Amino acid sequence: MANYYDYSKYLVSAVTPVPEGKKFSLEGKWKVLYWPFSYQEKEIIKKEFNDKDWDEISVPGPAFLRSPWESPSEDKDEIKLTHINPEDGCFLRYSFYLPQEFKDNILKLRFDGVYPCCRVWLNETLLGEKYSGLVPFEFDVTKLCRFDGPNVLCVRIYRKHPFVRLDMPRWVMGFAGIHRDVFISILPSVHITECKLDSTLDDRFTDGILRVTTNLRNSGCLASKLEVSVGVFDQQEGNQFINKVIEKVHIEPETVYPLSFTINIDKCKKWTAETPNLYHVVLKLLHENGQETEYCYKIGFRKFELKNERPLLNGVPLKFRGINRLEFHPVKGLVQDEEWLRKEVFLIKRANINGVRTHIFPCEKFVEICDEMGLYIIQEIPMDWCPDLIAHEENLFVFFERIRDVVCRDRNHPSILAWGVGNENMAYKEDERDKFMNHSRIMKKLLKQLDPERPVLFPPPGPLTNFKAHMEAELGDIGDIHYTLLPLKELKQTGEMTLYTSWEKKPGSMERYNKKVSLEELKNSGWSGVWFSSEYFAFGSIPELLEAPYLSQIADEPSLSSTLDTFTVFKERLRKEWGYMENDPTCLGGAFFNLKDPATGKEWGWVNYDEGVPWGILDPYLNPKPFYWILRSIFAPVKVQKVVQYLGEGTVYVEIQNLLNFTSLKECKCIFQESNAGRYLGMTDIWRELIFDIPPNSSRKVEIKLNSRTRKFLEEGQSVILRFTFLDPCGYIITVCDTVVNPQDKRKKGSTIIEPCEMGEV
């Protein structure tokens, strides 16, 4: 009898690390045949099958891409895809020749991301199938590869599968195909099968500790002796050598040899989003025959903890100014090249965002760029809107696979701050709740065995009809809440909150099943007391409607129909919702919804948006909308007092707040300007640089000496403008702040006085 709860085989990675320079790419032009097929499957996979009349597509690339002019029919189901025939999809074929020098190696066929489902054949042999998740998978093809002629790779893409809703088809717009790298990795008979790098800090947050756990496999028929070394190099210092450990190994044939190393790095450079200091790790195998095999990684030393109801990174309180990110390109589907990804991360950082919650499992290149450029990631494991599937034990293998594949790929990356288990899941029926909760706890247990250090969230549903939503804190280390803060405020004010137990409505009532849960009960269940909002806001941001009256649903207030324009509603809502999170020390932060619009269409032309709404602050082509600039201003981690009083003697005192977590303002530049004529239109082009020694997470009143012209206007009773432009250590503008200086209270006739107001963004 099957033991559905046994996850032991999911405790090791399903893909093998690839040595440096040992990839044989299978990218290029592939032949494609779309369903319905005029041939049987057994004919299409034959090596001698004639595919010369088939169309060609680029791989990686979408085999299916939604037309911007496609208007959905009423029976279209974007969640379960019930409108799509289960056989619908395409066949892809690719012929390739392998060099003779690969003959004596282990060969693995690797796919880094196929969507949504596929079956794979090589030289007429079925290798297997994959219910995607956009995770990497591989097949051992050592015994199937030919060296005396062409190899024929056939991939059948299915546009749906039994678990397709886990992959958010409503956001993917039908982008079916091979979307990420496909290649053959060339491995020596003795190679590593897994490598876990735990790079953390000591208790004083001074020295780095690298723990390396790896497995050697000897797939050959002879015993082997080799030398295994692990070296650490400082990337910021031109890959300067730091430390190294060496171990000599004797490994028997057809066996696995576990190895572990610990390397200490004195006074290491710490990794944060503000200071993304990386180190190179090189794991080297020196074989008996003198051959070397190298595996290269980049790590960052950092320690993320939840202590005393506070989120701490490297011992410092952390605030996650985040945004949700969907993986897509308006022309290439789920394919994104490095140039596009770097532009995207650059724009994210320029918006004063320091973190991303992934919503569709991203390509590893995106994660690598976040490591390098400095962004925190809450990595979502693809399990969207599927509580009924979670409640049935025969489905658990799919969830176990996804947890393993996501965690094993990304756990070595310093940018990964925490794991989000799925999205908006809650038991459908009351009699399924116990199984749903039990299975969720089992999934968390597997995740914690794969990665004991990082905290876990279980993102809950947001408010809907007859459902006011709740904060999920029974399962997650970090409490999570979507699109409303009312339940959290209720918990803080009364010591308890309403927790919905299922989507099912009580008999004879419109109310869904719920219960009261106390703060003490939640903490006893394992909640740290730290909370996060992994989705908040949600706003249809259409630039052309900036001044249109807007019907706004504000989560913390009743629905209101207002004549306020879209621009104003956006600004006031964001200031209010983010302001609450920013000021609560138990809040890790939040992830605004959303960064960019999943859509297809022509730039500056008609665009077909998924879900029919342009949610993002960037358009599909990464052009910033006006809302981008509002968010950038409100998220600015430096704030300046808006109005001050002149007290004479050519000096003013202005309060400046530094909300950066790890950067002192003395490491930043401030370009200071004074108005030339007491009015905005008279701003001077003369500027000077000021240095403010204001530590992270603190504020100070600073003394500023004014020039003679500014003093003259003030003494004549005129208000003047001071402008502060703050640049980060890399030279990019963080924010621009204006301060009004009012003259002394001996008001002269015709003087201009501006009333005091709070500190804040422009």
Summary of the structure (lengths in Angstrom):
residues: 762
radius of gyration: 28.7
end to end distance: 65.5
largest distance: 99.1
contacts: 2498
relative contact order: 0.09
helix: 20%
strand: 39%
